[in-house]
């Protein structure tokens, strides 16, 4: 398994977020991004997870709720990648994938776009 500190991985996630166009990040609303070492026990290969209500499903009732949560998992990413360059690429794909869920884009469409 490739070695990378949690701090370095968090930095890669931050850099991936910084590469998201400003026009999109301005539209993101009530969402927080986290890095965890491992995903839930039932899904050990999960690279990222979006939990919340996509922007496309929010209505008048949406007020006073906790932020949506995007989590990027370090362990599975490092286990599947053979080089730092692969980690950078996979982290960016994962970040884009989870942000897309925040915008209401489903897995089928993400796979079509190459972010599956």
N, C-alpha and C positions, 0 to 999 in steps of 0.2 A: 504494500500500500504506500502511496505517495505521502510524504510527510509535509505538513503545513500547519503552522500554529493557528489557533482560533483567531488571533488578532489579524494575521495576514489574510485569512479567509474573509473575515469581516471587511477588511479593506477592499478585497476583490468585489464583494457584494456592493459596497459603497461606490466603487468605480463603475460597476455595471449600472447602478442607479443613475450615476452622473451622465452616462451615455444615452439615457432616455431623453428624447427631444423635449425641450422646455414646453413646447405647445401641448404635450401630453401630460407632463408632470403638473402643469398648472391646473389641469382638469381633475387630477386625482383628489379625492376628498375623503377625509376621515379614515386614513389607512396608515398602519405602522408596519415597518419591516424589521424582522428579527432573524438572527442566526442561531441555530441550535446545533448541537453536535450530532444527534441521532433523531430519526423520525419515530413516530409511534411504533411500538413493538410489532403490530400486525402488518406493517408495510416497510420492511427494512431497506428497500431500494428506492424509497421516495426521495426525490431531490428537493422538492418544494411543495408548499401547501398554501392555498388561499382560503381563508375562513372569513366569511362576512356576507354582506349583501351587495351584489354588483350594482354599479351606478345605474344600469338599465332597469333594475327592479325596484329602485327606491321611489317612494311616492311621498305624499303629504305626511304620512305616518312616520317617516324617517326623521326622527329628532331625538336627541339625548341618548343615543346609543353608543356603546363602546366602539372604538375604531375597528375597522376590518383589520385582519392580521395576515401578513405574508411572512411565511417562515421558509428560510433556505437552510437545508441540512448539509453540514460539512462532511460527515462520515461517508455517506453513500457517494457523494461527489468525488471525494478523494479515492475511494475504492474503485471507482469505474474509470478513472483517468490515469494515464501513464506519464503525463508530463504537466508541468506548471501551465504551459500553453493550453493544454486540453482543459485544465481546471478553469482557466480564465474564460474560455469559450463556453464551457458547459454552465458556468455560473451566470454568464450573460444570458444564455438561452433560458435558464430557469427563472431568472428575474423577469425577463420579458414575458415568459409564459404566465407567471403568477400575476403580473400587472395586467395582462390581457384579461384574465379572469375578473379582475376588479372592474374592467370596462365591459364585462358581460360577454366576452368571446369564449366559446366553448372549446373543449378538447378536440373535437372533430375539425373545426376550422383552424385551430393552432397546428394540428398535424399537417393540414393542407399547406399552411404557410411555412412549414419547416421548423416549428417551435414545439413539436410534440414530445 
